[in-house]
Amino acid sequence: MLSIDPQSKDYYKKHLIWYHGTTWSNAESVVKNGIIPNWNIITLKDFGPAFYLTSNRAQAIRWARLTSFRHRKTVMAQEDVIPALLKIKIKTAVLLTTRSQEFAYADERWAREILINRTSLSNSRKFEVEYGPVADGRINRALLRYQQSQNLQAFRAAISNSLFDQQYDQLAVISSRICSQLDIVSVQKLGKGDF
């Protein structure tokens, strides 16, 4: 089940405030250039190339810190990489009219979608938005095991985490049309004490 109101079908369509964790330089780029759904098309993610949001502020902060840590490890990071949090508002009517797919649980349908998106760069996207639980951080290990066993149930079990199912959600905004209707409410540099 998902974070804030797991019993509510289409919860994500009614929720207005979302968060995006990133680096400060990426946050500045988003403010300057707008939200681009597939700016990082070569990175394989749960619901494919998209601009990812969460309703859980703490989760977005965790993403920001992880993204900053990964950027620091790259050769390209010449200076200190600062984590940042974007607060995004979605107009109520925007998500009500989208072609969307919701995964209320970390079930086999959800696992199959993640498997497809994590193993191929597909340009044929049927949906403008996808919403569901976050896969566990052990996904790379689970993908390697799946390649050997081809067992979808074992893959689902490996990437499913009851803590994640209950607390962490993700909204993948795939469509440029939807991205253009997202409003940035605030951008915050994160310090060590921010949770």
C-alpha positions in Angstrom: 0.0 0.0 0.0 1.0 3.6 -0.5 2.0 6.3 1.8 -0.6 8.9 2.9 -4.0 7.5 2.0 -3.5 4.0 0.8 -7.2 3.2 0.8 -8.0 6.0 -1.7 -8.2 5.0 -5.3 -6.7 7.7 -7.5 -5.1 9.3 -4.4 -2.4 10.8 -6.6 -5.0 12.6 -8.7 -6.3 14.4 -5.7 -3.0 15.2 -4.0 -1.8 18.7 -4.8 1.7 19.1 -3.2 4.5 16.9 -4.4 8.3 16.9 -3.8 11.4 16.3 -6.0 14.8 15.7 -4.5 17.8 16.5 -6.6 21.1 18.5 -6.6 21.1 22.3 -6.2 22.5 22.7 -9.8 19.8 20.5 -11.2 17.2 22.5 -9.2 18.5 25.7 -10.7 18.2 24.2 -14.1 14.6 23.2 -13.5 13.8 26.7 -12.4 15.5 28.3 -15.4 14.5 25.8 -18.2 11.3 24.2 -16.9 10.6 20.6 -16.1 11.7 18.2 -18.8 10.3 14.7 -18.4 13.1 12.8 -20.1 16.2 14.9 -19.6 18.0 11.8 -18.3 16.8 9.2 -20.8 19.8 6.9 -20.4 19.1 6.1 -16.7 16.7 3.2 -16.3 14.1 3.9 -13.7 11.1 2.1 -12.2 8.5 3.8 -14.6 10.9 4.7 -17.3 12.2 8.2 -18.3 10.1 10.8 -16.5 10.2 13.6 -13.9 9.8 11.8 -10.6 7.8 13.2 -7.7 6.7 11.9 -4.3 4.1 12.9 -1.8 6.5 12.1 1.0 8.8 15.0 1.8 11.3 12.9 3.8 11.6 10.5 0.8 12.4 13.4 -1.5 15.0 14.6 0.9 16.5 11.1 0.9 16.5 11.2 -2.9 18.3 14.6 -2.9 21.0 13.3 -0.5 21.5 10.1 -2.6 21.6 12.0 -5.9 24.1 14.5 -4.4 26.3 11.6 -3.0 26.3 9.9 -6.4 27.2 13.2 -8.2 30.1 13.7 -5.8 31.5 10.4 -6.8 31.6 11.2 -10.5 34.5 12.7 -12.3 32.3 15.6 -13.4 31.8 16.8 -9.9 34.5 19.4 -9.5 32.9 21.2 -6.6 30.7 20.4 -3.6 27.3 19.0 -4.6 24.5 20.4 -2.5 21.2 18.5 -2.2 18.0 20.4 -2.9 14.3 20.0 -2.5 11.7 21.3 -5.0 8.1 21.6 -3.8 5.7 21.3 -6.7 2.0 22.1 -6.9 -0.2 20.2 -9.4 -3.5 21.8 -10.3 -6.4 19.6 -9.4 -7.8 19.2 -12.9 -4.5 18.3 -14.5 -4.2 14.7 -13.2 -7.9 14.1 -13.6 -7.6 14.3 -17.4 -4.4 12.3 -17.9 -3.8 8.9 -19.4 -2.5 7.3 -16.3 -1.6 4.0 -14.7 -1.8 3.4 -11.0 -0.2 0.5 -9.0 -1.8 0.4 -5.6 0.3 -2.5 -4.5 3.7 -4.0 -5.2 2.1 -6.9 -7.1 3.2 -8.8 -10.2 1.7 -6.2 -12.6 3.9 -3.5 -10.8 6.9 -5.8 -10.9 6.5 -6.5 -14.6 6.3 -2.7 -15.4 9.5 -2.1 -13.4 11.2 -5.1 -15.1 10.3 -3.7 -18.5 11.4 -0.2 -17.7 14.6 -1.2 -15.9 15.8 -3.5 -18.7 15.0 -1.5 -21.9 14.7 2.0 -23.2 11.2 2.0 -24.7 10.1 5.0 -26.6 6.5 3.8 -26.9 4.8 5.2 -23.8 1.0 4.7 -23.4 0.6 6.8 -20.3 1.3 10.4 -19.4 1.7 9.6 -15.7 2.4 6.4 -13.7 2.0 6.2 -9.9 2.9 3.4 -7.5 5.3 2.1 -4.8 9.0 2.6 -5.0 11.1 -0.5 -5.7 13.5 -1.5 -3.0 17.1 -0.2 -3.3 18.4 -3.8 -4.1 16.9 -3.6 -7.6 20.2 -4.2 -9.5 20.9 -7.4 -7.6 17.2 -8.5 -8.2 17.6 -7.8 -12.0 20.7 -10.0 -12.2 18.9 -12.8 -10.4 15.9 -12.4 -12.7 18.1 -12.7 -15.8 19.3 -16.1 -14.6 16.0 -17.4 -13.3 13.3 -15.6 -15.3 11.1 -15.9 -12.2 8.8 -12.9 -12.0 7.4 -13.8 -8.5 11.0 -14.0 -7.1 11.8 -10.7 -8.8 8.7 -9.0 -7.2 9.6 -10.4 -3.8 13.2 -9.1 -4.1 12.2 -5.6 -5.0 9.1 -5.3 -2.8 9.7 -4.0 0.7 6.8 -3.6 3.1 8.4 -0.4 4.6 8.6 1.1 1.1 5.1 0.0 0.2 3.6 1.8 3.1 5.7 4.9 3.2 7.3 5.7 -0.2 5.4 6.5 -3.4 6.5 7.8 -6.8 4.6 9.8 -9.4 6.4 9.6 -12.8 5.4 12.5 -15.0 6.1 11.2 -18.5 4.3 13.8 -20.6 5.7 17.2 -21.5 2.1 18.4 -21.6 1.7 17.5 -17.9 5.2 18.8 -17.0 4.4 22.2 -18.4 1.4 22.4 -16.0 3.5 21.8 -12.8 4.1 24.8 -10.7 7.3 25.1 -8.6 6.3 26.4 -5.2 9.7 26.6 -3.7 13.3 25.4 -4.0 15.4 24.7 -0.9 19.0 24.0 -0.4 19.3 21.2 2.1 21.6 21.3 5.0 22.7 18.5 7.4 19.8 19.2 9.8 17.0 19.1 7.2 14.7 16.1 7.4 
